[in-house]
Amino acid sequence: MQERKERASKRGAYVFTARKHPQRGIMSMILGIVSLLSIGAAVYLTYQNGGSAEPQYGAAVFLVTLYALGGLALGAVSRMEKDIYYFFPHMGIGLNFLSLALVSMILYAGI
């Protein structure tokens, strides 16, 4: 009886799959992280400057918007692939959407 249990547990121990982590999804997540770090740095440096934003901070946030849009597109394209793990595409889409939301909030607060 014990031998039969061991054979059954060994048989189900490994699951072989053809799934992989998509490179576009990984790149989407990296772009989202870079975007959020750049926004955080721009906001922190503006706070340290007494609320006066330098022009380079505005340029950095503009580039963040472009990175986030590119990362959002990469995440959406990689999400449509078949037989992949969805962790990186979902995280990339979420992080890039969050960075776009933060840029929108910054712009709204400046108006």
C-alpha positions in Angstrom: 0.0 0.0 0.0 2.8 2.4 0.9 4.7 1.6 -2.3 1.7 2.4 -4.4 1.3 5.9 -2.7 5.0 6.6 -3.3 4.7 5.8 -7.0 1.6 7.9 -7.4 3.2 10.9 -5.7 6.4 10.5 -7.9 4.3 10.4 -11.0 2.6 13.7 -10.2 5.7 15.5 -8.9 6.8 17.0 -12.2 4.7 18.9 -14.6 6.4 19.5 -18.0 5.1 22.5 -20.0 6.1 24.5 -23.0 5.3 27.8 -21.3 7.9 30.5 -21.1 8.3 34.0 -19.8 7.8 36.4 -22.8 10.7 38.8 -23.4 8.3 41.6 -24.4 6.5 41.1 -21.0 9.8 41.3 -19.1 10.7 44.5 -21.1 7.3 46.0 -20.3 7.9 45.4 -16.6 11.4 46.9 -16.8 10.0 50.0 -18.5 7.4 50.3 -15.8 9.9 50.1 -13.0 12.2 52.7 -14.8 9.2 55.0 -15.3 8.1 54.8 -11.6 11.6 55.4 -10.4 12.0 58.4 -12.7 8.8 59.9 -11.5 9.7 59.3 -7.9 13.1 61.0 -8.5 11.6 64.0 -10.2 9.0 64.5 -7.5 11.6 64.1 -4.7 14.1 66.5 -6.3 11.3 69.1 -6.9 10.3 68.7 -3.2 14.0 69.2 -2.2 14.0 72.4 -4.4 11.2 73.9 -2.4 8.5 73.1 -5.0 10.3 74.7 -7.9 10.6 72.2 -10.7 13.6 72.4 -13.0 13.0 72.1 -16.8 15.0 68.8 -16.9 12.5 67.3 -14.5 9.7 68.1 -16.9 11.7 66.6 -19.8 12.3 63.4 -17.7 8.5 63.1 -17.0 7.8 63.6 -20.7 10.2 60.7 -21.5 8.5 58.7 -18.7 5.2 59.2 -20.5 6.8 57.8 -23.7 8.4 54.9 -21.9 5.1 54.1 -20.2 3.2 54.1 -23.4 5.8 51.8 -25.0 5.7 49.5 -22.0 1.9 49.4 -22.1 2.0 48.4 -25.8 4.7 45.8 -25.1 2.6 44.3 -22.2 -0.5 44.2 -24.3 1.3 42.5 -27.3 3.0 40.0 -25.0 -0.3 39.3 -23.3 -1.8 38.0 -26.6 0.9 35.3 -27.0 0.0 31.7 -26.4 1.6 29.3 -23.9 3.3 31.9 -21.7 3.3 32.8 -18.1 1.3 35.9 -17.6 3.2 37.4 -14.5 5.5 39.7 -16.4 2.9 41.0 -18.9 0.4 41.7 -16.2 2.9 43.4 -13.9 4.2 45.5 -16.9 0.7 46.6 -17.8 0.0 47.5 -14.2 3.2 49.4 -13.6 3.0 51.3 -16.8 -0.7 52.2 -16.2 0.3 53.4 -12.7 3.1 55.6 -14.0 0.7 57.1 -16.6 -1.8 57.7 -13.8 0.9 59.5 -11.7 1.9 61.7 -14.7 -1.8 62.6 -15.2 -2.1 63.5 -11.5 1.0 65.6 -11.7 -0.3 67.4 -14.7 -3.7 67.9 -13.1 -2.1 69.3 -9.9 -0.1 71.7 -12.0 -3.1 73.2 -13.8 
